[in-house]
Amino acid sequence: MLRPATRPALAATRQVRQCAARFFSSPASPDTSSSHVHSPSTTPETNPAPPPPNSRSSTSSSKGKKPLTAEQRAFLSSALRVNQAGELAATLIYTGQTPPLVTRDPSLRPLMKHMYDQEAAHLRTFNNLIYRHRVRPTALYPLWSVMATGLGWGTAMLGKEAAMACTEAVETEIGGHYNAQIRKLLEMVSEWEAEGYEVGAEFRHLINTLRRIRDEELEHLDHAVEHDAQKAEPHWLLTGVIRAGCRGAIWVSERV
């Protein structure tokens, strides 16, 4: 009965493998010389339409788009890499949790499907961005895949409360992680605007995409609390260990 549940996990991992294969086999180099960042598309095969000739501001004070510094390019690459890894882990956590949970309580099936579907959409978004900008995926995604699946299955076997406490802990860390990225991008926007430079519409779209994904992650946190996450025993220890693991995984994935 549990065998079909492995298919989403394999599909999610296959997506990252295909993304990595396209990255390493492509001769193209990233175009990160400007503050104009492409927005995510719904399919990797669809190329964004070129901007209209008059897309720049018509005001005489505009200096155009400011080239990204090396530090800013490194930040954006790191952000896309760790976000892709995190969303892969999230899909695998829910894949591991769902069979034991819905077997014991079928009423949880719609909730688990809803949260999984949102995480899978997040993963597709970052797969597309990673491929488009030729950002190297994390080298440790096989390790994260095994650990995330084990975390999901293990907490579900402890019971609904433990599984929901896992979601509460993970989404608490991820919500703060996305907030930090958004603040950094907004600081970049403020700096460019103060210097009279344009900010590309697609860069603003990236910020809005991160905001939307953050809000959906925090929605999952609310669902977990509503479904007795804080009744897990011992709650403080379980959530503390998982949150520490998330922080460690984020730190490593930003760099490796």
N, C-alpha and C positions, 0 to 999 in steps of 0.2 A: 504493500500500500504506500510506502514512503518513497519508492524508487522514482516515480514521476517528478517529485519535488526537486530532484537534482538537476532537472533540465534548465530551469532559470539560472542556476549557479553556473552551469557549463556555458550557457549562452552569454552571461555577463563576462566570464573570464575570456571566452573566445573573442568578444568585442575588443577587449584590451590587447589581446595577442595580435589581432588584425590591425589595430591602430599602431602598435609597435612595429609590426612588419612593414606597414606603409611608410612609417617614419624612417626606418633604417634603410629601406630600399629606394627612397626618393632622393634624386640628386639635387633637388631644390633646396635653397637655404632660406632661413626665416627672414622676413622683411619686418624688422623691428626698429627701423630708423625713424619712425614717426609716432606721434601720440595717437594716430588713427588706428584703433584696434578693431578687427573685424568682429561682427556679432555672430552668435551661433546660428547655424542653419538646421533645418529639420532633418536633412540627409546630407552625408558627406559628399555626395556626387554633385550637389547643387552649388554652383558658384554664385557669390553675391554680385548683384548688378553693379556696374561701375558708377561712381558718383557723377551727377550731372556737372557740366563744365562750370556752372556758376554756383557750385555748392559752397564755396568759400564766402565768408562774410563780405558784404559790400562796403563796410565801413572803412574809412581810410586809416583808422588806427590799428586795424588787424595786421598781425605779423604772420599769419598763416599758422601752421601746426608746428609745434616745437619738437625737435627730435628727442627721442627718449635717451636718457643717460644709461650708462652700463648698469648702474644700480637698479634703475627702474625696469630695464629689460630682464634683469635677473629676478627681480621680485615677481613680475608677471609670469615668467616661465615657472618659477617655483610654485606660485599660486595655482596655476592650471594643473601642474603635476600632482600636487597634494590633493587638490579637489577631486581629480579623477580617481585617485587611489581611495579616497574616503568614500566616494559614491559607490565604487565597486564593493568595498567592504560592507556598506549598508545593505546593498542588494543581497549579499550573501548571508548577512546576519538574519534578515527576514526570511530568506530561503531555508535556513537552518531551523528557525523558530516555528515556521508555519505548520509543518506536519504534526509535531507533537501537540501544539496548542489547539489546532482545530479538531484533532482527534478527540481530545478531552472536552472541548467546548466549541461546537460547530458555529455558535453565534459570533465567534471572533473572526470567521473567514472573511467577511466583507472588509473589516478594519485592516486585517493583515494584507489583503489584496490591494487596498487603497494605498497603504504606506509603501508597499513594494513597488507598485506602479509608478508612484511619484519618484522614488529613488532610481528606478530604471530610466525614467525620463531625464533625471539629473545626470546620470552616467552617460547617456547618449549625447547630451549637451557638451560635456567636457571631453568626450571622445572626439567630437567634431572639432572643438577648439584646439585640442592637443595636435590633431592631424593637420589642421589648417596652418598653425603657427610653427610646425615642425619642432614642437617641444618634446624632449625625451621623456617618455613615461618612467615612472619609478621602476628601478631594477628589482624591487622586492615584492612586486605584485603577487608572485606565486606564494610567498610566505604570508602576505596579508590575506590572500584568499583562503588558505588553510586555517589561519587563526580566526578570521571572521566567521567562517562556517562553523568552526568548533565553538566559538563564543555563542552564536545563535542557538545551535542545537543544545549546548550544555545548559544555558540559562532556561531554555524552554523545558528541559527535562526536570529542572528544579521546581517548575510550576509557573502559572500565569504571572504571579506577582514578581518573580525573579526575572522573567522575560521582559516584563514591562519596566522593571527597574533598569535593565540593560539599556532599553531604548531611552529611558529618562537620562541616564548617565551619558550615553553617546551623544544624544541631541543637545544636551547642555554644553558639552565641549564644542560640538560642531557649530552651534549657534554663536558662541563667542568667537570661534575661529573665523566664521564668515563676517562677523561684525568688524573684526580687526582688519580684514582685507578691504572691506568697504570703506572704512575710515582712511586707510592708506590711499586708496584710489581717489577719494574726495579731496584729500590733501593735495594730490597731484593736480586735480582739476582747479582747485583754488589758486595754486601757485601759477599755473599757466594763465588763468584769467587775470590775475593780478599783474602779470607781465605783458598782457595784451595779446596773448596767443589764442588761437581758436582751439576748441575741444571738439573732436570729431563726434558726430552723432552715434557712431558705432561704439565709441569708447563709453559714452553715456549709456548705451544699450547694455554693455557688459556690466556696468554698475547695477542697472535695473535687474538684469538677470540674476546677479548674486543676491540682490535684495529679495527677489521672488523665491529663490531656492532657500535662502535663510528662513524666510517666513514659513515655508512648507516644512522645514526641519523642526522649527519651533512648534508647529501644529502637531507634529508627531510626539513631541515632548508632552504637550497638553493631553493628547490621547492616552499616553502612557500613565500619566498621573490620574486621569479619570478612571483608568482600569486597574487601580490598586497597586501602582508601582511602589508607593511608599509603605506598603504593608509587607514587602519582602523582608525576610529575616536572614542575616542582619543587614538592614538597608544601608547603613552607613559604610559598612565594610565592602559590600558588593559594589555599590556605586563608586566608592572611593578607588577601588582597584581598577574598575573599568575606565574611569575617567583618567587615571594615571596612565593606563595603557594607551588610551586615545592620544593623550598629549605626547607620549613617546613616539607613537606611530606618525603623528603629524610632523614632529621634529625631524625624524629620519627621512620621511618621504619628501620633505622640502629639499633635501640635500642629496638623496641617493636615487 
